[in-house]
Amino acid sequence: MKQYRIYIAGKVTGEDYDQTYEKFCRIEKMLQGLGHEAVNPMKLVSKHLNNWGEEMKICIANLMECNAIYLIPDWAESKGAKLEYGLANTLGYLLIDDIQVLVMLQQKEASWLNCELKD
């Protein structure tokens, strides 16, 4: 089964830091629980950096090391997440906006693998 390195994208700027950190960490754990590597941008930048441009440079560099992006429902309200989405979409990354879609994709891959093994 294919494992993805999944970047988590969502709204951060203007949000409560602790609540946002928890939200990103919950998603990170869900993705890891499905057997994927999750890249949590909240863990990449310092809470005290407070320089959007510098933070985005760090995040984009890490996004470039991924092959999929998970879009938290509030991603479209974020200038940074829209930029990350645009890059991921242009580069042909797997775009995930629902964890259940990823689960179904894994189930299909597993069933295809079983069919190939039986042939």
Sine and cosine of phi, psi and omega as CSV:
sin_phi,cos_phi,sin_psi,cos_psi,sin_omega,cos_omega
0.00,0.00,0.71,-0.70,-0.03,-1.00
-0.93,0.37,0.73,-0.68,0.10,-0.99
-0.97,-0.26,0.66,-0.75,-0.02,-1.00
-0.95,-0.32,0.46,-0.89,0.22,-0.98
-0.97,-0.23,0.95,-0.31,-0.22,-0.98
-0.94,-0.33,0.85,-0.53,0.08,-1.00
-1.00,0.07,0.70,-0.71,0.00,-1.00
-0.99,-0.13,0.84,-0.54,-0.02,-1.00
-0.87,-0.49,0.73,-0.68,0.04,-1.00
-0.15,-0.99,0.02,-1.00,-0.04,-1.00
-0.97,0.26,0.77,-0.63,0.03,-1.00
-0.83,-0.55,-0.77,0.63,-0.06,-1.00
-0.87,0.50,0.77,-0.64,0.03,-1.00
1.00,0.10,-0.03,1.00,-0.01,-1.00
-0.99,-0.15,0.34,-0.94,0.09,-1.00
-0.89,0.45,0.83,-0.56,-0.11,-0.99
-0.86,0.51,-0.76,0.65,-0.09,-1.00
-0.90,0.43,-0.68,0.74,0.02,-1.00
-0.91,0.41,-0.65,0.76,0.01,-1.00
-0.92,0.39,-0.67,0.75,0.04,-1.00
-0.86,0.50,-0.71,0.71,0.02,-1.00
-0.88,0.47,-0.68,0.73,-0.01,-1.00
-0.87,0.50,-0.73,0.68,-0.01,-1.00
-0.91,0.41,-0.63,0.78,0.00,-1.00
-0.92,0.38,-0.60,0.80,0.06,-1.00
-0.88,0.48,-0.69,0.72,0.00,-1.00
-0.92,0.38,-0.66,0.75,0.05,-1.00
-0.83,0.56,-0.72,0.70,-0.01,-1.00
-0.91,0.41,-0.64,0.77,0.04,-1.00
-0.88,0.48,-0.72,0.70,-0.01,-1.00
-0.91,0.42,-0.66,0.76,0.05,-1.00
-0.90,0.43,-0.61,0.80,0.03,-1.00
-0.89,0.45,-0.41,0.91,0.06,-1.00
-1.00,0.01,0.04,1.00,0.07,-1.00
1.00,-0.05,0.26,0.97,-0.02,-1.00
-0.95,-0.30,0.36,-0.93,0.13,-0.99
-1.00,0.03,0.77,-0.64,-0.02,-1.00
-0.93,-0.37,0.71,-0.71,0.06,-1.00
-0.96,-0.29,0.93,-0.37,-0.07,-1.00
-0.99,-0.17,0.95,-0.30,-0.04,-1.00
-0.89,0.45,-0.38,0.93,0.04,-1.00
-0.91,0.41,-0.38,0.92,0.02,-1.00
-1.00,-0.06,-0.09,1.00,-0.05,-1.00
-1.00,0.00,-0.49,0.87,-0.09,-1.00
-0.88,-0.47,0.47,-0.88,0.00,-1.00
-0.96,0.28,0.62,-0.78,0.08,-1.00
-0.85,0.52,-0.42,0.91,-0.12,-0.99
-0.97,-0.23,0.04,1.00,-0.03,-1.00
-0.90,0.44,-0.75,0.66,0.07,-1.00
0.79,0.61,0.59,0.81,0.09,-1.00
-0.74,-0.67,0.99,-0.15,-0.13,-0.99
-0.81,0.59,-0.71,0.70,-0.04,-1.00
-0.88,0.47,-0.70,0.71,0.01,-1.00
-0.92,0.39,-0.63,0.77,0.04,-1.00
-0.89,0.46,-0.67,0.74,-0.01,-1.00
-0.91,0.41,-0.59,0.80,0.05,-1.00
-0.87,0.50,-0.68,0.74,0.02,-1.00
-0.91,0.42,-0.73,0.69,-0.04,-1.00
-0.90,0.43,-0.70,0.71,-0.01,-1.00
-0.91,0.42,-0.63,0.78,0.05,-1.00
-0.86,0.51,-0.64,0.77,0.03,-1.00
-0.96,0.28,-0.60,0.80,0.08,-1.00
-0.85,0.53,-0.62,0.78,-0.03,-1.00
-0.91,0.42,-0.28,0.96,0.03,-1.00
-1.00,-0.02,0.04,1.00,-0.06,-1.00
-0.97,-0.24,0.14,-0.99,0.09,-1.00
-0.77,-0.63,0.14,0.99,0.04,-1.00
-0.42,-0.91,0.35,-0.94,0.04,-1.00
-0.69,-0.72,0.72,-0.69,0.08,-1.00
-0.98,-0.20,0.83,-0.55,-0.06,-1.00
-0.98,-0.21,0.95,-0.30,0.09,-1.00
-0.89,0.46,0.59,-0.81,-0.08,-1.00
-0.76,0.65,-0.49,0.87,-0.02,-1.00
-1.00,0.06,0.14,0.99,-0.12,-0.99
-0.85,0.52,-0.58,0.82,-0.07,-1.00
-0.94,0.33,-0.18,0.98,0.05,-1.00
-1.00,-0.02,0.05,1.00,-0.11,-0.99
-0.88,-0.47,0.81,-0.58,0.05,-1.00
-0.86,0.51,-0.68,0.73,-0.02,-1.00
-0.93,0.37,-0.70,0.72,0.00,-1.00
-0.92,0.40,-0.57,0.83,0.06,-1.00
-0.91,0.41,-0.62,0.79,0.07,-1.00
-0.90,0.44,-0.71,0.71,0.02,-1.00
-0.89,0.46,-0.69,0.73,0.05,-1.00
-0.86,0.51,-0.73,0.68,-0.02,-1.00
-0.85,0.53,-0.70,0.72,0.03,-1.00
-0.90,0.43,-0.74,0.68,-0.03,-1.00
-0.88,0.47,-0.68,0.74,0.01,-1.00
-0.90,0.44,-0.72,0.70,0.00,-1.00
-0.89,0.47,-0.58,0.81,-0.04,-1.00
-1.00,0.07,0.01,1.00,0.08,-1.00
0.98,0.18,0.41,0.91,0.04,-1.00
-0.92,0.40,0.41,-0.91,0.19,-0.98
-0.93,0.38,0.81,-0.58,0.00,-1.00
-0.98,-0.21,0.86,-0.51,-0.05,-1.00
-0.86,-0.50,0.85,-0.53,0.08,-1.00
-0.85,-0.53,0.10,1.00,0.02,-1.00
-0.51,-0.86,0.85,-0.53,-0.05,-1.00
-0.88,0.48,-0.51,0.86,0.00,-1.00
-0.91,0.41,-0.54,0.84,0.06,-1.00
-0.90,0.45,-0.65,0.76,0.04,-1.00
-0.91,0.42,-0.65,0.76,0.04,-1.00
-0.88,0.47,-0.72,0.70,0.01,-1.00
-0.90,0.44,-0.64,0.77,0.05,-1.00
-0.87,0.50,-0.69,0.72,0.02,-1.00
-0.89,0.45,-0.65,0.76,0.01,-1.00
-0.90,0.44,-0.66,0.76,0.04,-1.00
-0.90,0.44,-0.70,0.72,0.02,-1.00
-0.87,0.49,-0.64,0.77,0.01,-1.00
-0.91,0.41,-0.65,0.76,0.00,-1.00
-0.94,0.34,-0.59,0.81,0.06,-1.00
-0.91,0.42,-0.64,0.77,0.01,-1.00
-0.89,0.45,-0.68,0.73,0.03,-1.00
-0.89,0.46,-0.64,0.77,0.04,-1.00
-0.89,0.45,-0.69,0.73,0.00,-1.00
-0.90,0.43,-0.60,0.80,-0.01,-1.00
-0.94,0.35,-0.50,0.87,-0.02,-1.00
-0.98,0.20,-0.45,0.89,-0.06,-1.00
-0.94,0.33,0.00,0.00,0.00,0.00
